[in-house]
Amino acid sequence: PKVEEKPKPKVEEKPKPKDTDTESKDINKEIRKFTKDREKFTESVRQNKAIEQESRELDREIKQLKENYRTASDAEKQQIKVKVKRNEERFTALQYNEEGFRHYNRKEYDEAIECYQKAIEMDQSYGLPRNGLGWAYLGKNDFAKAEEAFKSVLALNENYASPWNGLGYAANYRKEYDKAIEYCRKAIELDPNYAAPWNNLGYAYKFKHNTAKAIECYRKAIELDPKDSAPWNNIGSLYDEQLKFDAAIENYQKAAEVNADDAKAWSNLGYAFSHKGDFDKGLEYFQKATDLDPKDAAAWNGLGYVYIHQQKYLKAAECCRKAVSLDKNFANAWNNLGYAYAALGRLNDSFEAYKKAFTLEPTVELYKKNLEKARERL
């Protein structure tokens, strides 16, 4: 899928009476987190078109078999019966695939996986449910199983662009950017009008420190799919990282203009305005993001961050708990939760939250420092 980067400020301990903790002076060193809602929507459209095409082809084949049966010899009728049975199995598999597709669109990934697996059991040669299975596993952040599913599609048909794009996304997540570039370029080679791999390609180049190439790819994705807000979000994120907040806001606003229902665009606006110190604006945009997508962990974390700066620690803790309930591996949200608990005097809970953040991302100095301070207070 497309990878939408979203800045997430880290919150370090503020000074308290008789305490030596210090607040981070640089809240703009963000840990980037992958989000893929727009990508999943785009892929849903592609899958739906593929399902419709498959259904039409199956209907045509069954109709032709019925016509052929009328004038067939006995031997030919036996062959037609075999084909009819095979088509019936494919038809059942298609029904399971459609049901999986509906669950996928509702983010019911476990149910989608179950349906896709039933479709595969009915017809081992059916590539669509294998591809859908890969995207469903991506929805659960199970990248190993997603890769396995995508590779099983390519074993049947290596000229199918979608699984190559899925592999590119998974490679980006694993920080294997050279592989991501290879996979995305393969998807583009197979389908030059496929916008999603251009966006993923831009993401890989971004982390290869080739900003110009990244923006070029993002703009190509916009050219191919003008209604896609993800590349605008990603360009904004590049500027956000460079502390060019006004330029970031301009691109995030373009993303929201292109798709007013894109929760990520509003969430990114919340972070950008918070980076500028405008927490009232940040609060407004984070709330809009959570209204649009109650399952957006980044937006809930952003709300918690704003409430921390407004010294509304009960609300901050509530929002950060919501964030980690949606994404248990969200280190920054655990860190912010630790801060809120500390401000509320819940020192044991604060220590456990900081410990979780550090366990998830032990190379982040901020998390290590906060954990040490929390241990001293126990």
C-alpha positions, 0 to 999 in steps of 0.5 A: 500500500501507499505509505503515509508518513505522519510526524509524531512529537515525542514528549519528555518529562516536564520539570516538576518541584524537586524533580530534575526531569527536563522537557525535550527541547526538540519535539520535531525529531519524529519516529515515523509510523506507517499508515495505509488507509488511502492505500487500502481504499485504492487497492479495494477499488482495484480488487473490486474491478478485478472481482467484477471482471472475474464474475463477468468472465465466469458468467460468459463461460457458463453460458457458453458451456450451456449452449455447447451442451445442447449439441455435444456428443456424449463424450463432449458432454462428459467434458462439459460436465467436468468444466461445469463442476470446475466453474461451480468451484470457481463460482463458490470461491468467487463468492468467498472472495467477494465476502472477504473483500467486503470484510476487508473494506470494513477493516475486519481483517480476521474475517477477511482472511477466513473468507480468502482462505476458504476461497483458496481451498475451493480453487487453488489456482485462483489468484485474487483471494491470495492477493486479497489475503496479502492485503488483509495481512498487511492490514494486521501488520503481519508482514511475513504472512503478507509476503508469503501470500503475495509470493504465492500469487506471483507463483501463479502469475508473475505479471500481476502488478498488485502483489509486487506493490504489496511486496514493495510496501512490506520491504519499506516497512522492513527498511529494505529500501533497495528491495522496495525500489526493485518491487515497486519498479516491477509493479510500474513496469507491469502497469505504468498507470498504477499510482500506488507503487509510485507513492511507495517508490517515493517513500523508499527514495525518501529513506535513501536520502534522495528527496528530489527523487522522492518528490518526483515519484510522489508527483507522478503518483498525483498525476496518475491519481489526482484524487489520491491524498496520500502523495500530498501527505507524504510531500508534506511530511518531507517538509515537516521533517525539514521543520518547514511547517508552513510548506508542510501545512500547505501540502496537508491542506491540499491532501484535505482538499483532494479528499475531505474524508482523509483522516490522515490529512487532518491528523497531519495538519494537527501535528504540523500546527502543534509543531508550530505551537498552535495547540488549539488548531492542533486539537481541532484537527486531531478531533476531526481526524478521530471523528472521521476514523476512530481507529486512527491511532496517530490521531489519538496520540496527537490528541494526547500530546495536545492535552499534555501541553494543555495540562489536561492529563486525565484526557491525555492519558485517556487518548494515549490509552486509546492509541496503544489499544489500537496499535500496541506497538506504537512506542511514541504513544506509550511514551506519551502515556508514561508522561501523562501518568507521571503528571497524575502521580501514577508512578508505577503506571508511568514506569511501565508505559516508559518501559514499553516504549523503550522495549519497542524502540530501544535506540531512541535516546528519549525513551531511555532517558524517560525510563531512567527518570521514572525508575529513579522516582519509584 
